[in-house]
């Protein structure tokens, strides 16, 4: 795996060490954008698709700048144009249809789609979103995209023999979209596979799907994999064979009780470590986040470390989400200074690498 992290180091980054800061993806939407969506869906309202496009552009501009103001090295538009991580893509893939919302937990509903025919690539999914964000951003832009395993696992499969066959066909579509994103200039793409944490025995299917996804993707394009909280011991070290540059893992929410899982065998990829809890509506102190970042240095060397919130933060109050990001960036810069000054050493357990 080639080194793809250095290209995202800001030109004015003074520290010798570089712990890259970013977000997983989603961010709280401005309340007026939710109101704009309601108006656009109301046939009696004098509010059309063009008005919604303008509102979405304004929200993407606002949140991208908010990420930059917090100091992130790599930004996202907060997924302002997306309603949900499966539904958004299913609406753009031939072969899916919707039959109404399904209750998933509490008072939350998910418009779970059905695959009723062979899936086909119909329209571009994220290229216009990326091009707009890149045109207004002063920092590099990451593109999160829902992975094929989750797109299959979180849908009703009424057309394929099994979810494995569906996953591989969806992987080919994701590959097609990523090729278009790369042509548009994207150099950092994150595959989101939260379903892997809930069905870890299928890690081999995810690995095969990733091989299809990254086929012919240039070496300078950084590919990450985000996996939400689960029993990581059931997928490690097998995931080290996945063809990705970094693994984005949710560990702060579990108070790093699974950290030792990644120490033996040695973690050979980059680690995008969750250092703020996306499920808690309190802003962690800079000192606490520094301690969390230092947890990552027990697993990887500084040049392998990236930090972000545990997961998407769209359900948090916006001021809390911003506070977490701002403190996270300050903490990362403080840890870099400690490393530069020799006040802090990486304490990676030098276990043997995984067998090839």
Secondary structure, 3 states (H helix, E strand, C coil): CCCCCHHHCCCCCCCCCCCEECCCCCCCCCHHHHHHHHHHCCCCCCCCHHHHHHHHHHHHHHHHHHHHHHCCCEECCCCCCCCCCCHHHHCCEEEEEECCCEEEECCEEECCEEEEEEEEECCCCCHHHHHHHHHHCCCEECEEEECHHHHHHCCEECCCCCHHHHHHHHHHHHHHHHHHHHHCCCCEEEEECCHHHHCHHHHHHHHHHHHHHCCCCCCCCEEEEEECCCCHHHCCCHHHHCCCCEEEECCCCCCCCCHHHHHCCECCCEEEEEEECCCCCCCCCHHHHHHHHHHHCCCCCHHHEEEEECCCCCCCCHHHHHHHHHHHHHHHHHHHHHHHCCCCCCCCCCCCECCC
